Structures are given as structure tokens and as C-alpha cells.
Amino acid sequence: MLVYWRKSHIFATMNNRNWIDVFSGWRQQHVSEKNFILILSFLVGIGTALAAALLKFLVEWIKTFLTDNFNAEGANWLYLVYPVVGILLTGLFIRFIVNDDIGHGVTKILYAISRRQSRIRRHNTWSSVFASAITIGFGGSVGAEAPIVLTGSAIGSNLGSLFRMEHKTLMLLVGCGAAGAVAGIFKAPIAGLVFVLEVLMIELTMSSLVPLLVSSMTAATVSYLLTGTEAMFSFHLEESMQLNKYFAVLILGIVCGMVSLYFTRAMNSVENVFRRFKNTYIKFGIGATMLSVLIFFFPPLYGEGYDTIELLLNGVDSAQWDTVMNNSIFYGGNLMLYLLFIIAFKVFASSATNGGGGCGGIFAPSLFLGCITGFLFAHACNDISLAPFIPNHLYEKNFALLGMAGLMSGVMHAPLTGIFLIAELTGGYDLLLPLMIVSVGAYLTIMLFEPHSIYSMRLAKKGELLTHHKDKSILTLMNMEQVIERDFSVLKPNMDLGEVVKVISKASRDTFPVTDGYGCLLGMVMMNDIRHLMFRQELYHVFTVEQIMRKVPIRISIDETMEAVMQKFDESKAWNLPVTDSDHRYIGMLSRSKVLTIYRQYMVDFSED
């Protein structure tokens, strides 16, 4: 039976490949490359929008099913149970069904672009949807947006791989998937486009702009058809922002930048603590316990927190705002102090969710924290007289909206994304100038302390981050396997000159690495160094390799970045450098000429548009 299944599987795979080959041949004759990319971007937009709709439906259905009958005027003990169950189910799903790490979705996309030739594993087209739905529906204090962005990018990558598109096209389709995901889940096509440019750092050219727009518009249109054309959050501007309040907007931008810094560094610190534990069950125990306790005391930390955002954006008095404390033991307490504690503990709830084995992103936590930060800032200014610097009354809902843009800009290092996403999420285009001020203010503030976003800092430390700097981007895209050469003849230290001459007579290189019995690199023999000895046969048994080899002043480690490699070439002025592993065993050679040839090929590809 097993043999029959294997034969059937192989036969089906061969038929599938034949179908693809036939279609590819037909397509090359009848459909131009640019038009086919547009068709693929259209399909990616549809796929990502459907995935986003499915994820939102699952999250809302699970949450409603679990919490619809909770008591609003007191504590609900099931808050201690649901997050534990959610993280446990997610962990089992990932371990026994997915069997792969699917956390940190946007970071994985950045890594795939820079180090994996834009190839994302096939299971990512569906695994993040179900894992994050379970996590968030059961109370995980994270967002669904990063998982759906990874899903969209995986759809683009695998669709391009299916039709054997080249690397540059795969990168574009990954961007189309990310743009479609943001546009689909938020109904924000412009934000989807600028997210790809700012966060994924894909170069904007005329050939890349149109496919990105097609995916964004398609995904947003599908979302409109499925859920209506209303903005994700209802927001009604009751008072336009007056010029005398712009100073307060600027101060809010600085405050948002500092809260973003706190969120970024605290999250990294907590995640580093979880990384120290190798045992999965210990991580689960710590993360699930921390999350359930925090949610029990502060129910707004349950899930994405969009209900709290909706309330703060549309509440008009203290009676409505106080409902934020529903379902908690602090019901009827001091709202401002309650919200301040939420700002402090949100980062721990989000880190515990992912660290304990859950799946989710930081889009929603950024919006959630930003809304509360802006609301608290306006409320505090209204309670404390700061005239003539700040007017006597600031509308809390306006500043809650601005705070969302500020936190997103600061945490993600993406001011344009913050501006357009919040404007499209709420329909708050009348506040476009204040949105720009608070977003830029938050971005510039955090840039003083953190040069990289929470998504990119891990890759930046390893030199694996693709940036808008074209030279660095090309070096990041290049990898050691592309440039390493293994056809150099290897010598042993006890070989005499006669044996060396025999090796040289058959070699096509003029450089010869010398290794010991364990393969460790000892030195190099250069033909120029022994040319005057090669034709003196009386010396063939006099000199050994150990006597004529030269030491290696600079060697390259197999895990070094190409930027570091080029620096070593520049420092040594050498044309060939040896490559070794962590135990100093010889692997191969790097040739400056080959590195520059491949570099030039990438440069041509980048410049074709």
C-alpha cells in the first residue's frame, strides 16, 4: 500500500511538473513577463484578502463564544483559564502539525528576502492563520496583522515559485502579498503600499509600483465586498484641530516616541529571558501564567484590544470611558490610573503570549497602546493647567487617534505607514497634518535611541538586513555559497617540493592552501614564492611545504556577511582569501574577481528598472 502511494505521489508530481512546463511554454509565447506579473499580483491580492477575512472571522467567533456572557461588574475567573488553553492549543498545533517556528512574522519575511532568495515555506500560507486565530481568540495579547502579512507574503512567494519566477520577481511578489495583507485586513490600500516600502524596504520603481498597487487595491476591494466599505474604526471629528493645539500635538509625538522606546526595549528584554529557557514546557508555564494573571486584572489586555480603541475613539464622557474597566476587579475605580497600568503591562502581556508559545504580532498592540497614550495625554493636559503652552481643553478622542499613529510610527520606524494607516482605518483625513506631526515626532524621538525597528534590529545585528542603501542591499542578497570556490588544490605540510611541482602541473590556480590531518588551515603556498625553485630538481627533496608556505594574515569565516568580506579584501589588498569554519577547518577560497562579477550582476538587475 505504501509503495503504491509513493508511486502515485511521484506520478502526480511528474504530471504537475509537466503541466507547469507546458503552461510556462505557452505563457512565454503569448503573455509578456510584465503582464504575467500583474496577473500574479491580482491573484495574490485575492488570496491575501480571503485569508485576512478568514482570520478576522475566526478570532471574533472564538472570542464571542468564550466571553459573551461575562459579568461586566466584577471579576471573571475564566480569564485565568482561557489564555492558558489558547497558548497550549497553539503550541500543540505548531509542534505536531506545523513542526516549524512561525513567530515574528515580519522578521521572517525580512530574513526570507535577504537570505533565502525570497522563498517562504509553503505551510506559511495557512499555518499562521489558524495558530494566531487560536492564540488571539483565547485571549493572547497580540495582533493578527503580522501573521496575515506572513501569510500573504508566503502566498506571493509560493505562487511565484510555482511558475518558476526569477529571484527579483519573487521578491516583488512577497511585497505584493504583504501589501495585500495590510490592505485587506485594515481596508487600507495606501497603507499596504507604504508598509512594503518602509518596513520591508523593497525598492520603489515603476515596474514594482503597479503590481503593489494591484495587490493592495484588489485585497481592499475584496474586503469591501465581504465586510462593507465602512472604516475599521468609526470616528467622527467633532472639532477640527486648531493651530494653537499643534504644540500639544508635537509634545504628544515625543511622548509616543518614548513609549515606543519603552515598548521596544521591554519586549526585547522579556523575549531574551524566554530564550534562556530551552524547555518548551517551562516557557509555556511562565508565559501562560503571566498572561492569564495580567488579563484577569486588566481585561482590556484580552486579545487585540480593538474594543477598547473603539470605546476611547467614540466615548464622549466619563461614564462611557469608565466602561473600559468592565469585567475587572477594578470596576468603578480610577480610570486614568487603570489605563496607566495597562500601558506599563501591555508589553509583558504581548511578550508572554509569544514567549509562551502563542502566535501573533505587534500591529494591534501598537495601535492599542497609542490610543491609550493619546487619550491619557489629552486627559492629563485638561486636568493640569499648562497655559499658555497648551490650550485649556484638548479633545481626548482626537488625541487618541493621533497617539495610534505616533506609536505605530515609533515602534515600526514607519511614519508614512502610521499616517496613512490611521487615516484609512478611521476616516480621519481631516487630521492629516496633525497625524504627520505626531508620526514624524515619534519617529525622530525613537531614532535618537534605536536606529532599527523592532522587526529589523535582530537581523541588523547579524548583518542580514536588506536596506534602501543599494550597495549594502546587494551585499546582503549575496551569500557565501554563491561565491565560494572549492577547486583549489590542497597541500599537506610534509609534502616535499617535488610533490608540490606535480600538483602544480595539474592545477589551474596559482594559490594552494595547506591543511593538516584534521583539515585545519595552516598556511598558503603561492606560485610566485616558489617559481625560482620549481625548475631546480636538486632541491625537490630539500624543501618541504612547511618551509615554503606563508602564514595566512586574514581568513574569512563561513558565517561572515559579504559586507565584512569586502572589508577584508580591501584591507588585505589580496585577490584570494581562504574560508574556514568555526574550528578553523579549510572549506574553500574566495576570489575577489568572482565576488565583483556576481556583485555586478546584482547591480544590473537592480538598475534595469
Buried (B, 14 or more C-beta within 10 A) or exposed (E): EEEEEEEEEEEEEEEEEEEEEEEEEEBEEEEEEEEBBBBBBBBBBBBBBBBBBBBBEBBBEBBEEBBEEBEEEEBBEBBBBBBBBBBBBBBEBBEEEBEEEBBBBBBBBBBBBBBBBBBBBBBBBBBBBBBBBBBBBBBBBBBBBBBBBBBBBBBBBBBBBEBEBEBBBBBBBBBBBBBBBBBBBBBBBBBBBBBBBBBBBBBBEEBBEBBBBBBBBBBBBBBBEBBEEEBBBEBEBEEEBEEEBBBBBBBBBBBBBBBBBBBBBBBBEBBEEBEEBEEEEEBBBBBBBBBBBBBBBBBBBBBBBBBBBBBBBBBEEEEEBBBBBBBBEBBEEEBBEBBBBBBEBBBBBBBBBBBBBBBBBBBBBBBBBBBBBBBBBBBBBBEEEBEEEBBEEBBBBBBBBBBBBBBBBBBBBBBBBBBBBBBBBBBBEBBBEBBBBBBBBBBBBBBEEBEBBBBBBBBBEEBBBBBEEEEBBBBBBBBBEEBBEEEBBEBBBEBBBEBBBEBBEEBEBBBBBBBBEEBBBBBBBBBEEBEEBBEEEEBBEEBBBBEBBEEBEEBBBBEBBBBBBBEBBEEBEBEBBBBBBEEBBBBBBBBBEBBEEBBEEBEEBBEEE
